[in-house]
Amino acid sequence: MQRAPWWRIGWRNLGRNRRRTVLTAMGLAVGYCSVVFMVGWAGGITAELVENATGLVSGQIEIHDAGYRPDRSLYDTIGGRDGADFESLLATITRDSAVVAAAPRVFAGGLVSSGEATSAGILMGVAPRRETVVSRFLDPLVSGRLPEPGANEVVIGEEMARQLGVAEGGEVVVVGSAADGSMANDLYTVAGMFRTGLAEFDAATLVMPIGDLQTLLVLDPARIHEIAVATGDPATATTTAARLAGALGAEARGLDVAPWPELNPVLSEYVSLADSMYWIFIVIIFAVASFGIANTMLMATFERRREFAVLLALGATPASVVASVLGEAVAIGAVSVAVGAALILPPMAWLHAAPLNLDWLYGNVTLQGALLTPSLRIEPNIPAWTWATVGLVLTALLAALYPAVRAARVPPADTLSGV
């Protein structure tokens, strides 16, 4: 018997029972849409979580003295007690193509008082104009403006302001320990207030210009504790940190160049766990869809028993019968992918460009130390979507395998005789 194009026969067989073919293809298409949508939405949630965790305050990379973490001693500044030319360091860092901006910081612990109210907190010295490019917590402010260098002005968290009973334009006393062992204290005017949504941070953080904090702490202007680095994509932080370590000569200078997965390992593990959930979506949804395919192919092969018997009687091999049934399954899978892609890609492109805000439904959520505003945001995940496409076709093939084998085992004589 002449060899037949079994894939073409399988394609034409879709028209034998169009209603059943449409229902089966739509069922698979809905499963495909569900997988693609859930993977995209999970990616959007993860991306927003990482962006908020790294972009709100910390930055995607932090550079410290090698001994600074985890104790964060006042004396462990970059370059040691002699300090460093941090402007030169910033210039080297910002030359990297993946770096958006970098900003120096100084930290200390202290007490903040207003009237009879006192709050313990973190004193953070920043370069205000640089800081607003690296992080978002100072832009925009809830009220007021950024502090001016040399004017003894600060900005504080809205929750700290509430606890101290101080408003914009009010005064606070800041007390701490200076680097020379003396008591550091001074009076500052509240120039503005910020709100991150993280209650602990808003209640315990006071920010002032970096030079003012160095003066308060009796730190040399060349001594800083940290350089925060913002990258265009948080996913590139690890590779960018490795490049920066080489460019800065980190090992020779005693620097620690740490990307966010190292700084926040719990968040990194959460992201890895979320990524692994993609495969669970794919397996569960397509496992359910396989029953629909199997049922359709069993019905189709049962109705065509006489046809298969004639083919076998005329010399067709069992392998060719299996090929025709599997060809039909692949054709259904291809149609399902095409229909599913046509249905899901336009709304996903829209939700990627303009995510729907769901805070009216859930409100803001704090997760892994990051503020998450629930939204229907879709992030492209080409590898997962490619595997979803392959998975759908494989599901169709595997589900049709048993019906195909049964069709190939039809006894021609008994079937044609009506037995």
Disulfide bonds with the S-S distance in Angstrom:
none
